[in-house]
Amino acid sequence: MLFIRTTLLLGLGVLILPTDRESQETVYTGAKTAVHWTVTFCERNPDRCVEGRQAWSVFVKKAEFGFKMAIDLLNERDQPKTLTNAGPSSPDTAAAANLHTTPAAPFKRSSETMQAQPLEAAARLRTARVGN
């Protein structure tokens, strides 16, 4: 399918080109001028070129971060859900491991603690009633 599209676009490009010599010279001169104008942009506008380079470097850094994050998330999805005793290999993975394990710790209670709390609350209520 890509081959067919490419062939059609190239064919249309060839059909658009002129056949007489004068028109061909005009198209050639225009294309040459456009290429020269594009190539010498930084010579004519150095400030814009510096801004463009800075913007491009920021874009590249963001793209690298995004791709790395996507790859890490995909790798994390493919890994088994159990944690190993070996521990994390870097500070980034240590933070990620803590992110997944730390929040559940305060809510984790043993069955003895869960049974003892209502009994203690009932004992306090009885003591409060007796004192009145």
C-alpha positions as CSV (number, residue, x, y, z in Angstrom):
1,M,0.0,0.0,0.0
2,L,2.8,2.4,0.8
3,F,4.5,1.6,-2.5
4,I,1.3,2.5,-4.4
5,R,0.9,5.8,-2.5
6,T,4.5,6.7,-3.1
7,T,4.2,5.8,-6.8
8,L,1.1,7.9,-7.2
9,L,2.6,10.9,-5.4
10,L,5.7,10.8,-7.5
11,G,3.6,10.4,-10.7
12,L,1.6,13.4,-9.8
13,G,4.8,15.4,-9.2
14,V,6.1,14.4,-12.6
15,L,2.8,15.4,-14.2
16,I,2.9,18.8,-12.6
17,L,6.4,19.6,-14.0
18,P,6.4,21.7,-17.2
19,T,7.5,20.5,-20.6
20,D,8.6,23.6,-22.3
21,R,12.2,24.9,-21.8
22,E,11.3,28.4,-20.5
23,S,8.9,27.1,-17.8
24,Q,11.4,24.5,-16.7
25,E,14.0,27.2,-16.3
26,T,11.6,29.2,-14.2
27,V,10.7,26.2,-12.0
28,Y,14.4,25.3,-11.6
29,T,15.4,28.9,-10.7
30,G,12.5,29.1,-8.1
31,A,13.5,25.8,-6.5
32,K,17.1,26.8,-6.4
33,T,16.2,30.1,-4.7
34,A,13.9,28.4,-2.2
35,V,16.7,25.9,-1.2
36,H,19.3,28.7,-0.9
37,W,16.9,30.8,1.2
38,T,16.2,27.9,3.5
39,V,19.9,26.9,3.9
40,T,21.0,30.5,4.7
41,F,18.2,31.2,7.2
42,C,20.6,31.2,10.2
43,E,23.0,33.6,8.4
44,R,20.2,36.0,7.9
45,N,18.5,35.6,11.3
46,P,21.0,34.5,13.9
47,D,18.8,35.3,16.9
48,R,16.0,33.2,15.6
49,C,18.4,30.4,14.8
50,V,19.7,30.5,18.4
51,E,16.1,30.4,19.7
52,G,15.3,27.5,17.4
53,R,18.3,25.5,18.6
54,Q,17.3,26.1,22.2
55,A,13.7,25.1,21.5
56,W,14.9,22.0,19.6
57,S,17.1,21.0,22.6
58,V,14.2,21.3,25.0
59,F,12.0,19.3,22.6
60,V,14.7,16.6,22.4
61,K,15.0,16.4,26.2
62,K,11.3,16.1,26.6
63,A,11.0,13.5,23.9
64,E,13.8,11.5,25.5
65,F,12.1,11.7,28.9
66,G,8.8,10.7,27.4
67,F,10.2,7.7,25.5
68,K,12.2,6.6,28.6
69,M,9.0,6.8,30.7
70,A,7.0,4.9,28.2
71,I,9.6,2.2,28.0
72,D,9.9,2.0,31.7
73,L,6.1,1.7,32.1
74,L,6.0,-1.0,29.4
75,N,8.8,-2.9,31.1
76,E,7.2,-2.5,34.5
77,R,3.9,-3.9,33.1
78,D,5.7,-7.0,31.7
79,Q,7.6,-7.8,34.9
80,P,6.0,-10.0,37.6
81,K,4.2,-8.3,40.4
82,T,6.3,-9.8,43.2
83,L,9.2,-7.9,44.7
84,T,12.5,-9.7,45.1
85,N,14.8,-9.8,48.1
86,A,17.7,-8.4,45.9
87,G,16.2,-4.9,46.3
88,P,16.2,-2.0,43.8
89,S,19.2,-1.4,41.6
90,S,19.1,2.4,41.5
91,P,17.6,5.3,43.4
92,D,14.9,5.7,40.7
93,T,13.7,2.1,41.1
94,A,13.9,2.4,44.9
95,A,11.5,5.4,44.8
96,A,9.3,3.4,42.4
97,A,9.3,0.4,44.7
98,N,8.5,2.6,47.8
99,L,5.7,4.2,45.8
100,H,4.1,0.8,45.3
101,T,4.7,-0.6,48.8
102,T,4.7,2.3,51.3
103,P,1.1,3.6,51.1
104,A,-0.4,0.2,52.0
105,A,1.7,-0.2,55.2
106,P,-0.3,2.2,57.5
107,F,-3.5,0.4,56.6
108,K,-2.2,-3.1,57.1
109,R,-3.4,-4.6,60.4
110,S,-3.2,-8.0,61.9
111,S,-6.4,-9.9,62.7
112,E,-5.6,-9.7,66.4
113,T,-5.4,-5.9,66.3
114,M,-8.7,-5.6,64.4
115,Q,-10.5,-7.8,66.9
116,A,-9.0,-6.1,69.9
117,Q,-9.9,-2.5,69.0
118,P,-13.7,-3.0,69.1
119,L,-13.3,-4.8,72.5
120,E,-11.3,-1.9,73.9
121,A,-13.9,0.6,72.6
122,A,-16.7,-1.5,74.3
123,A,-14.8,-1.6,77.6
124,R,-14.3,2.2,77.5
125,L,-18.1,2.7,77.0
126,R,-18.9,0.4,79.9
127,T,-16.5,2.3,82.1
128,A,-18.0,5.6,81.1
129,R,-21.5,4.4,81.9
130,V,-20.5,3.1,85.3
131,G,-18.8,6.4,86.2
132,N,-22.0,8.4,85.6
